[in-house]
């Protein structure tokens, strides 16, 4: 009885291995189809996905903007003394502009 159970398990194992191979091949076909569709939608060939892309430049925040954000957090946490000092600094920067 034990030997038949082992044989059944081996048979199931080989079936599963076969199914895994079939699914892996299907996955490769799907990937190729997606690459082809991406090439069509961009108007280029399928090799456009590997072409170097230009990175967007990150915009830098002004020092005044950073101070305003910090002021908001100070007010949120009710740190009034620090907020008053920071507001004076912001006012001085605004007067220069």
N, C-alpha and C positions, 0 to 999 in steps of 0.2 A: 504494500500500500504506500509506503514511504517512497519507494523508487518510482512509482507512477506519478506521485505528486512532484517529485524532482524533475521528471521528464516533462510534465506539463508546464512547470515553471520555466524550464529551458526553452520550450516551444514558445511560450509567451514572450520571453526575453528576445528571442530572435525576431518575432513579429514586431515587437516594439522597435528594435534596431532598424528593421526595414522601413517602418513608418517614419522614424526620425530621419533617415536618409532621404526619403521621398519629400518630407517637409522641408528639409534643408535645400533640396534642389528647387522646390517651388518658391522658397524664399529668395533664392538667387534670381529666379526668373522675374519675380515681382520687383526686386531691386533694379534689375536691368530695365524693366518697363517704366519704373518711376524716373530713372535717369533719362530715358528717352523722352518721356513726357515733359520733364523739366527743360530739356533741350529745345523742344518744340515751343513751349510756352514763353521762353525767353528769346525765341527767334534765332537761337544759335545752335551749335552742335552739342552733342552730349559731353564734349570735353570742356564746355564753358563752366561747369561746376568746379573744375579743378583750376581754373584760371585765377590768378591773384586778384583779390578784391581790394578796393580802396577803403580804408577805414575812415569813418567819420571823425572829424576833429571834435574833441570835447570842448565845450564852451566853459570858460573860466568864470567863476563868480567874482564879482567885485568885492573889495574889502568892506565896502559899505553894506552890501547885501549880506555878507557873513555876519557883520555886527547886528544887523536887524534881526536875523534869525536867532542869534544868541540872546538878543534882548527879549524876543518872544518867549524863549525858554525860561529866562530868568523871571519874567512876569508870571508865567504859568506855574512856576514853583514858588511864587511869592517871595522872591529874594529882592525886596524893594530897594535896599541900599545899593546893591550891586547894579540893579536895573537903572537907578538914578545916575550913577557914575557912567554907565554905558550910554545912557541917553544923552548925557552931556557930550560925550565923545562923538556920538552920531551927529548931534547938532553942530559941533565944530566942523566936522567933515562936510556937512551939508552947506554950511556958510562959505566954505572954500569954493564950492562949485558955483 
